[in-house]
């Protein structure tokens, strides 16, 4: 009851803050940010997701061909249909998809023939509402969603022949038209992997006008008068005569469980019309986005911030449903059965462990608790925690970063789920690999456990990157084990393995380098070579992936001066590259090349935390400079607003945290490393009712450096904040300057957490871990 009252207080407070003519957060959101992308250059690789925060289904206009991961691109000039989607990334592609498209005149089904010209000038794209004019048909289409449903409103011209085309997609689908009930039902099985054999996305579409025409579509052959089609590519077309300006509504629902459950889900709409659904959606989004209240005169920065925060609240999708008895149930994407409880999916932990999930832990902990409860179900239903799920395990990326996700949530104070089951899961996954999806668990774990690294010459690609990430994952397991009071003899091996990053450090180059099974380094070595020993990056990018022990990395390099010089070099070096591993210039390389920041590749995740490492080495002002450069140059609320793949909220979360003025370099450490505040004033309204107030005097484009800092009125020199400080509610005041203060944050006591420093308090464990 207490939590309910607190959440209600925050919601009411948010509604008050954005009332009386003051713009609400959703007014700043541009859902088209990041949509000007293609396979060769990503400015986000996004589509306008129309839905509710962490919803089960999203909707999007589809400009690309059916099955193309680039379903909506800003440069396109035709819309083929309006698609239900669950796509987290164009590279992962989609599942659970079907579409609607209104047309007039000739009956057509083919996606090219039914496509209509449109203009962004007649397009309204909000998180909770979408509207566009289809010029070829003189039809306006509007969409407003709930978690599992949507309502469409089609405004038709005067026409004897107006239609709505329903496309259940190829790869096995079913459609049935029920004229007596003004209804179409069916299912789609189209997917891109990660589903059991019995996977179906069931749908129901209810219209508010009787049909005067209907036809089933069997593998694109239109069969007038037929009501049913079950084939590779099924569809249905219904029609009626319309007068000018006539509005016809379609109430749409879907379920991964059954048609009966889809009918149950349809009750989310109640008796609301589209305008009421849209208004409720707007309130839901304002409640979520309003947790972070900003006062600033720079409207461009406000637009970018809230557009990024919107992206942070889309994934992972909650694909659980609610049955007639109000029980939470879900279709298991792992074993194809119907199970109880939460289920979240469509996220890659290789990306999101870094900032997105820590952001949810801090700002939206109730959602994080649900995600953790869902992870328990993932493990119990599949035998592994997911690393990249969409909806089941997908063979994508590297690492065992579910360990970090589990540890950070618990160490951040989240409770109310089966942490003992998750402890069992992280230990299991650290010592096994899924035989079918080798990116799940730990590929190469036997080498890693025996040698302390994965060798370069044993046929396991991206071996150095895996080693570095496994070391951080082992640190996460060790910290979680301590918090759970696990026996020291059981967990000390993870403390030792957390230091395995040391095995790949090449003192000659002062960089991380692949190592052969016999202990020799890979040769020849090109630190500008992308891929090979690393993942979507080179040695200059991955050397800094020692999140849990920057001090240990500083020591290996020979001290703070050398460490800082090596980081400085990233921005001095030209953006040269070796793409021989890929045989072509992958888009991540191109995005680094054109960014104008040397070897700094912010468009991909491995190096995004590096700017904050100056806080560990006595020169925090350099981080402040480069953080502002990155925010100013590489983000904007425009179709080309990102500098690479947005990746289900991670690149957005970097911006959100950085705008607040701090960042979780090491999830699980309960510390946020201080950067530079971006706004004049921010209020972070926490779920527990406390408020974090951040004020920055004299803050502008030139004044990017922190001259002084106080917390609750007292001087503060440390380069980090703790989770507990924020959770308790504090007031942070900055005095900003155009010149760096080179005397603030320069002492060892001011530096953030490093595991080496922790280990030195237990010399026996230290010698065990580093020998």
Residue pairs with C-beta under 8 A, 6 or more apart in sequence:
3 366
3 687
6 687
6 688
6 689
7 366
7 687
9 689
10 287
10 291
10 685
10 686
10 687
10 689
11 287
13 685
14 286
14 287
14 290
14 291
14 293
14 685
15 283
15 286
15 287
15 290
17 290
17 293
18 24
18 25
18 286
18 290
24 282
24 286
24 290
25 285
25 286
25 289
25 290
25 306
25 309
26 126
26 127
26 128
26 282
26 285
26 286
26 289
26 306
26 310
28 299
28 302
28 303
28 305
28 306
28 307
28 637
29 126
29 127
29 285
29 289
29 303
29 306
29 307
29 310
30 125
30 303
30 307
30 637
30 638
30 641
31 48
31 49
31 50
31 125
31 126
31 127
31 307
31 310
32 48
32 74
32 120
32 125
32 639
33 44
33 46
33 304
33 307
33 308
33 311
33 636
33 637
33 638
33 639
33 641
33 642
34 43
34 44
34 45
34 46
34 311
34 639
34 640
34 641
34 642
34 646
35 43
35 44
35 46
35 47
35 48
35 72
35 73
35 74
35 639
36 43
36 44
36 73
36 74
36 75
36 638
36 639
36 640
37 43
37 44
37 45
37 46
37 70
37 73
37 90
37 640
38 70
38 73
39 70
39 90
39 587
40 587
40 590
41 587
41 590
41 591
42 587
42 588
42 591
42 603
42 642
42 644
42 645
43 639
43 640
43 641
43 642
43 643
44 640
44 641
44 642
44 644
44 645
44 646
44 651
45 70
45 89
45 90
45 91
45 645
45 646
46 311
46 642
46 646
47 60
47 71
47 72
47 85
47 87
48 60
48 61
48 72
48 125
48 130
49 58
49 59
49 60
49 85
49 127
49 314
50 58
50 59
50 60
50 125
50 126
50 127
50 128
50 129
50 130
50 143
50 144
50 145
50 150
51 57
51 58
51 59
51 127
51 145
51 147
51 314
52 128
52 145
52 146
52 147
52 281
52 284
52 285
53 284
53 285
53 288
53 313
53 314
53 367
54 313
54 314
54 315
54 316
54 317
54 318
54 344
54 367
55 145
55 146
55 147
55 148
55 314
55 317
55 318
56 147
56 148
56 317
56 318
56 319
56 320
56 321
57 84
57 85
57 86
57 96
57 145
57 147
57 148
57 149
57 150
57 254
58 84
58 85
58 86
58 145
58 314
58 317
59 82
59 83
59 84
59 85
59 130
59 143
59 145
59 150
60 71
60 72
60 82
60 83
60 85
61 72
61 79
61 81
61 82
61 83
61 118
61 130
61 132
62 71
62 72
62 79
62 80
62 81
62 82
62 83
62 99
63 71
63 72
63 73
63 76
63 77
63 78
63 79
63 80
64 70
64 71
64 72
64 73
64 76
64 80
65 80
65 111
66 80
66 111
66 167
66 169
66 170
67 93
67 94
67 169
67 170
67 190
69 87
69 89
69 90
69 91
69 92
69 93
69 94
70 90
71 83
71 85
71 87
71 90
71 94
74 120
74 639
77 117
77 118
77 119
78 115
78 116
78 117
78 118
79 101
79 115
79 116
79 118
79 132
79 134
80 99
80 101
80 111
80 112
80 114
80 115
81 99
81 100
81 101
81 111
81 114
81 165
81 167
82 99
82 100
82 101
82 141
82 143
82 152
83 97
83 98
83 99
84 96
84 97
84 98
84 99
84 150
84 201
84 203
84 252
84 254
85 94
85 96
85 97
86 94
86 95
86 96
86 97
86 317
86 319
86 346
86 390
86 391
87 93
87 94
87 95
87 346
88 315
88 317
88 346
88 347
88 348
88 390
88 648
89 348
89 390
89 645
89 647
89 648
91 396
91 645
92 192
92 348
92 388
92 390
92 394
92 396
93 192
94 190
94 191
94 192
95 190
95 191
95 192
95 194
95 195
95 199
95 201
95 390
95 391
96 188
96 191
96 201
96 254
96 256
96 391
97 169
97 188
97 190
97 201
98 166
98 167
98 168
98 169
98 173
98 186
98 188
98 201
98 203
98 254
99 166
99 167
99 169
100 152
100 164
100 165
100 166
100 167
100 205
100 250
100 252
101 114
101 164
101 165
101 167
102 134
102 137
102 139
102 141
102 154
102 156
102 162
102 163
102 164
102 165
103 114
103 116
103 137
103 139
103 162
103 163
103 164
103 165
104 137
104 138
104 139
104 156
104 157
104 159
104 161
104 162
104 163
105 137
105 159
105 161
106 161
107 161
107 163
107 213
107 215
107 222
107 224
107 237
107 239
108 114
108 165
109 165
109 167
109 217
109 220
109 222
109 235
109 237
110 220
111 167
114 165
115 136
116 134
116 135
116 136
116 137
116 139
117 134
117 135
117 136
118 132
118 133
118 134
118 135
119 133
119 135
122 132
122 133
123 130
123 131
123 132
123 133
124 130
124 131
124 132
126 282
127 281
127 285
127 310
128 144
128 145
128 278
128 281
128 282
128 284
128 285
129 142
129 143
129 144
129 278
129 281
129 282
130 141
130 142
130 143
131 140
131 141
131 142
131 143
132 140
132 141
133 139
133 140
134 140
134 141
137 157
138 156
138 157
139 154
139 155
139 156
139 157
139 162
140 154
140 155
141 152
141 153
141 154
141 155
142 152
142 153
142 154
142 155
142 274
143 150
143 151
143 152
143 153
144 150
144 151
144 274
144 275
144 277
144 278
144 281
145 277
145 281
146 268
146 269
146 277
146 280
146 281
147 268
147 318
148 253
148 254
148 255
148 265
148 268
148 321
149 251
149 252
149 253
149 254
149 265
149 266
149 268
149 269
150 252
150 277
151 249
151 250
151 251
151 252
151 269
151 272
151 273
151 274
151 277
152 249
152 250
152 251
152 252
152 274
153 247
153 248
153 249
153 274
154 164
154 247
154 248
154 249
154 250
155 245
155 246
155 247
156 162
156 242
156 244
156 245
156 246
156 247
156 248
157 242
157 244
157 245
158 242
158 243
158 244
159 241
159 242
160 241
161 213
161 239
161 241
162 239
162 240
162 241
162 242
162 248
163 213
163 237
163 238
163 239
164 207
164 237
164 238
164 239
164 248
164 250
165 235
165 236
165 237
166 175
166 184
166 186
166 205
166 235
166 236
166 237
166 238
167 235
168 174
168 175
168 186
168 187
168 188
168 203
168 233
168 234
168 235
168 236
169 188
169 190
169 233
170 190
170 232
170 233
171 189
171 190
171 191
171 232
171 233
172 188
172 189
172 190
172 232
173 186
173 187
173 188
173 189
173 190
173 230
173 231
173 232
173 233
173 234
173 235
174 186
174 187
174 229
174 230
174 234
175 184
175 185
175 186
175 216
175 217
175 228
175 229
175 230
175 234
175 235
175 236
176 184
176 185
176 186
176 227
176 228
176 229
176 236
177 183
177 184
177 211
177 214
177 216
177 227
177 228
177 236
177 238
178 184
178 185
178 227
179 210
179 211
179 214
179 227
181 206
182 206
182 207
182 208
182 209
182 210
182 211
183 204
183 205
183 206
183 207
184 204
184 205
184 207
184 236
184 238
185 202
185 203
185 204
185 205
185 259
185 262
186 202
186 203
186 234
186 236
187 200
187 201
187 202
187 203
187 259
188 200
188 201
188 203
189 199
189 200
189 201
191 199
192 390
193 394
193 395
194 333
194 389
194 390
194 391
194 392
194 393
194 394
195 333
195 391
195 392
196 332
196 333
196 334
196 335
196 336
196 392
197 336
198 336
199 256
199 331
199 333
199 336
200 256
201 254
201 255
201 256
202 254
202 255
202 256
202 257
202 258
202 259
202 261
202 262
203 252
203 253
203 254
203 255
203 262
204 252
204 253
204 254
204 259
204 262
204 263
204 266
205 250
205 251
205 252
206 250
206 251
206 252
206 266
207 238
207 248
207 249
207 250
208 248
208 249
208 250
208 251
209 240
209 248
210 240
211 238
211 239
211 240
212 239
212 240
212 241
213 224
213 237
213 238
213 239
213 240
214 224
214 225
214 227
214 236
214 237
214 238
214 239
215 222
215 223
215 224
215 225
215 226
215 236
215 237
216 223
216 226
216 227
216 228
216 229
216 234
216 235
216 236
217 223
217 229
217 233
217 234
217 235
217 236
217 237
218 226
218 229
218 231
218 234
219 231
219 232
219 233
220 233
220 235
222 237
223 229
229 235
229 236
240 248
242 248
249 273
249 274
251 266
251 269
253 262
253 263
253 265
253 266
253 268
253 269
254 262
254 265
255 261
255 262
255 264
255 265
255 321
256 319
256 321
256 330
256 331
257 321
257 329
257 330
257 331
257 338
261 321
261 323
264 321
264 322
264 323
264 324
265 321
265 322
269 277
272 280
285 310
288 313
288 364
289 306
289 309
289 310
289 313
290 685
291 363
291 364
291 684
291 685
291 686
292 305
292 309
292 363
292 656
292 660
292 682
292 683
292 684
292 685
293 682
293 683
293 684
293 685
294 302
294 305
294 679
294 681
294 682
295 679
295 680
295 681
295 682
296 302
296 679
296 680
296 681
297 680
298 679
300 636
300 637
301 659
301 678
301 679
303 637
304 635
304 636
304 637
304 641
304 655
305 655
305 656
305 659
305 678
305 679
307 637
307 641
307 652
308 635
308 652
308 653
308 655
308 656
309 652
309 656
311 646
311 649
311 652
312 356
312 359
312 360
312 649
312 652
312 653
312 656
313 364
313 649
314 648
314 649
315 346
315 347
315 352
315 356
315 648
315 649
316 344
316 345
316 346
316 347
316 371
316 389
316 648
317 344
317 345
317 346
318 342
318 343
318 344
318 370
318 374
319 330
319 331
319 333
319 343
319 344
319 345
319 391
320 328
320 329
320 330
320 341
320 342
320 343
320 344
320 374
321 328
321 329
321 330
321 331
322 328
322 329
323 329
327 340
328 340
328 341
328 342
329 338
329 339
329 340
329 341
330 338
330 339
330 340
330 341
330 342
330 343
330 377
331 337
331 338
331 339
331 343
332 338
332 339
332 343
332 377
332 381
333 343
333 345
333 389
333 391
333 392
334 378
334 381
334 382
334 392
334 393
335 381
335 382
337 381
339 377
339 381
341 373
341 374
341 376
341 377
342 370
342 371
342 373
342 374
342 377
343 374
343 377
343 378
344 370
344 371
344 374
344 375
345 386
345 389
345 390
345 391
345 392
346 389
346 390
346 391
346 648
347 356
347 388
347 389
347 390
347 648
347 649
348 387
348 388
348 389
348 396
348 397
348 647
348 648
349 357
349 386
349 387
349 388
349 399
349 401
349 402
349 404
349 405
350 387
350 388
350 396
350 397
350 398
350 399
350 401
350 469
350 535
350 605
351 397
351 605
351 647
351 648
351 650
352 405
352 647
352 648
352 649
352 650
352 653
353 401
353 404
353 405
353 408
353 667
354 605
354 608
354 609
354 650
354 653
354 654
354 664
354 667
355 608
355 650
355 653
355 654
355 656
355 657
355 663
355 664
356 648
356 649
356 650
356 652
356 653
357 368
357 371
357 405
357 408
357 409
357 667
358 408
358 412
358 653
358 657
358 664
358 667
359 649
359 653
359 656
359 657
360 367
360 368
360 371
361 368
361 408
361 409
361 412
361 414
362 412
362 686
362 723
362 726
362 727
363 684
363 686
363 687
364 687
365 412
365 413
365 414
365 687
366 687
368 409
368 412
368 414
369 409
369 414
369 415
369 416
369 417
371 409
372 406
372 409
372 410
372 414
372 417
372 419
372 422
373 416
373 417
373 418
375 385
375 386
375 402
375 405
375 406
375 422
375 425
376 417
376 418
376 421
376 422
376 425
378 384
378 385
378 386
378 389
379 385
379 421
379 422
379 424
379 425
379 428
380 421
382 392
382 393
383 428
383 434
384 393
384 425
384 428
384 429
384 432
384 434
384 440
384 441
385 402
385 406
385 422
385 425
385 426
385 429
385 440
386 392
386 393
386 402
386 440
387 393
387 396
387 397
387 399
387 400
387 401
387 402
387 439
387 440
387 441
388 394
388 395
388 396
388 397
388 439
393 434
393 436
393 437
393 439
393 440
394 437
394 439
395 437
395 438
395 439
396 439
397 439
397 535
398 439
398 443
398 462
398 465
398 466
398 469
398 535
399 465
399 466
399 469
399 470
399 473
400 429
400 430
400 441
400 442
400 469
400 470
400 473
401 469
401 473
402 425
402 426
402 429
403 426
403 429
403 430
403 473
403 474
403 476
403 477
403 480
404 472
404 473
404 476
404 667
404 668
406 422
406 423
406 425
406 426
406 476
406 480
407 426
407 476
407 477
407 479
407 480
407 667
407 668
408 476
408 664
408 667
408 668
410 419
410 422
410 480
410 483
410 484
411 479
411 480
411 483
411 668
411 670
412 670
412 723
413 723
413 727
419 484
420 484
423 480
423 481
423 484
423 486
426 476
426 477
426 480
427 477
429 440
429 441
429 442
430 442
430 445
430 470
430 473
430 474
430 477
430 494
431 442
431 445
431 449
432 441
432 442
432 445
433 440
433 441
433 442
433 443
433 444
433 445
434 440
434 441
442 448
442 466
442 470
443 460
443 466
444 454
444 458
444 460
444 463
444 466
445 470
447 453
447 454
447 455
447 458
447 460
447 517
448 454
448 466
448 467
448 470
448 497
448 500
449 497
451 503
451 517
452 497
452 500
452 503
453 463
453 464
453 467
453 500
453 503
453 504
453 515
454 460
454 463
454 464
454 466
454 467
454 470
455 463
455 515
455 516
455 517
456 463
456 464
456 514
456 515
456 516
456 522
456 533
457 516
457 517
457 522
458 517
460 466
461 531
461 532
462 531
462 532
462 533
462 534
462 535
463 514
463 533
464 504
464 512
464 513
464 514
464 515
464 533
464 534
464 539
464 542
465 533
465 534
465 535
465 537
465 542
465 545
465 606
466 535
467 500
467 501
467 503
467 504
468 501
468 504
468 512
468 542
468 545
468 546
469 545
470 497
470 500
471 497
471 498
471 499
471 500
471 501
471 546
471 548
472 498
472 501
472 545
472 546
472 547
472 548
474 494
474 495
474 497
474 498
474 500
475 494
475 495
475 498
475 548
475 549
475 668
475 755
476 548
476 667
476 668
477 491
477 494
478 491
478 492
478 494
478 495
478 498
479 668
479 669
480 668
481 490
481 491
481 494
482 491
492 765
492 768
492 769
495 759
495 765
495 768
495 769
496 768
496 769
498 548
498 549
498 755
498 769
499 549
499 552
499 755
499 769
499 770
501 512
501 545
501 546
501 549
501 552
501 553
502 552
502 556
502 770
503 515
504 512
504 513
504 514
504 515
505 511
505 512
505 513
505 553
505 556
506 512
506 513
506 521
506 525
507 556
509 525
509 527
509 539
510 556
510 557
510 558
510 562
510 566
511 527
511 539
511 540
511 543
511 566
512 539
512 542
512 543
512 545
513 521
513 522
513 525
513 527
513 533
513 539
514 521
514 522
514 525
514 532
514 533
515 521
515 522
516 522
522 533
525 539
526 578
527 538
527 539
527 540
528 538
528 539
528 540
528 576
528 577
528 578
528 599
529 538
529 539
529 577
529 578
529 580
529 581
530 536
530 537
530 538
530 577
530 578
530 579
530 581
530 582
530 586
530 588
530 589
531 581
531 582
532 581
533 539
534 541
534 542
534 606
535 542
535 606
536 586
536 588
536 604
536 606
537 588
537 601
537 604
537 606
537 607
538 577
538 578
538 599
540 570
540 573
540 599
541 599
541 601
541 604
541 606
541 607
542 606
542 607
543 553
543 566
544 553
544 567
544 606
544 607
544 609
544 610
544 613
545 606
546 552
546 553
547 609
547 665
547 666
547 667
548 666
548 668
548 669
548 753
548 754
548 755
549 754
549 755
549 756
550 613
550 616
550 617
550 665
550 752
550 754
551 616
551 751
551 754
551 756
551 757
552 754
552 755
552 756
553 563
554 560
554 563
554 616
554 617
555 756
557 563
557 566
560 617
560 618
560 619
563 613
563 617
564 614
564 617
564 618
564 619
564 622
567 610
567 613
567 614
567 617
567 622
568 622
569 599
570 598
570 599
570 600
570 607
570 610
571 597
571 598
571 599
571 600
571 626
572 598
573 598
573 599
574 598
575 592
575 593
575 594
575 595
575 598
575 599
577 585
577 589
577 592
577 593
579 585
579 586
579 589
587 644
587 645
588 601
588 603
588 604
588 644
588 645
591 601
591 603
591 604
591 643
591 644
592 599
592 600
592 601
592 603
592 604
595 601
595 602
595 603
595 633
595 634
595 643
596 633
597 626
597 629
597 630
597 633
600 607
600 610
600 626
600 630
601 607
601 644
602 608
602 630
602 634
602 643
602 644
602 651
602 654
603 634
603 642
603 643
603 644
603 645
603 651
604 644
604 645
605 647
605 650
605 651
608 650
608 651
608 654
609 663
609 665
611 623
611 626
611 627
611 630
611 675
612 623
612 627
612 663
612 665
612 673
612 675
613 623
613 665
614 620
614 621
614 622
614 623
615 623
615 673
615 674
615 719
615 720
615 745
615 751
615 752
616 673
616 719
616 751
616 752
616 754
617 751
618 745
618 746
618 747
618 751
619 742
619 746
620 674
620 706
620 719
620 744
620 745
620 746
621 705
621 706
621 740
621 741
621 742
623 675
623 676
624 675
624 676
624 704
624 705
624 706
624 740
625 704
625 705
625 740
627 658
627 675
627 676
627 704
628 676
628 678
628 701
628 704
630 658
631 655
631 658
631 659
631 678
632 701
634 642
634 643
635 641
635 642
635 643
635 655
642 651
643 651
644 651
645 651
646 652
654 663
657 663
657 664
657 672
658 675
658 678
659 677
659 678
659 679
659 682
660 677
660 678
660 682
660 684
660 694
661 674
661 675
661 676
661 677
661 678
661 694
661 696
661 732
661 734
662 672
662 673
662 674
662 675
662 720
662 721
663 672
663 673
663 675
664 671
664 672
664 673
665 671
665 673
665 752
666 752
666 753
669 752
669 753
670 722
670 723
670 724
671 720
671 721
671 722
671 723
671 752
671 753
672 720
672 721
672 722
672 723
672 726
673 719
673 720
673 752
674 706
674 709
674 718
674 719
674 720
674 721
674 745
676 704
676 705
676 706
676 736
677 694
677 696
677 699
677 706
677 734
677 736
678 699
679 694
679 696
679 699
680 695
680 696
680 699
681 693
681 694
681 695
681 696
682 692
682 693
682 694
683 691
683 692
683 693
683 694
684 691
684 692
684 693
684 694
684 726
685 691
686 692
686 726
686 727
686 729
688 727
690 727
690 728
690 729
691 729
692 726
692 729
692 730
692 731
692 732
693 730
693 731
693 732
694 731
694 732
694 734
695 731
695 732
695 733
695 734
696 733
696 734
696 736
697 733
697 734
697 735
697 736
698 735
698 736
698 737
699 734
699 736
700 736
702 738
703 736
703 737
703 738
704 736
704 738
705 736
705 737
705 738
705 739
705 740
705 741
706 734
706 735
706 736
706 737
706 741
706 744
707 734
707 735
707 736
707 737
707 739
707 741
707 744
708 715
708 734
708 735
708 741
708 744
709 715
709 716
709 717
709 732
709 733
709 734
709 735
709 744
710 716
710 732
710 733
711 725
711 730
711 731
711 732
711 733
712 730
712 731
713 731
713 733
716 732
717 744
717 745
717 747
717 750
718 745
718 749
718 750
719 745
719 750
719 751
719 752
720 751
720 752
720 753
721 732
759 765
759 766
759 769
759 770
760 766
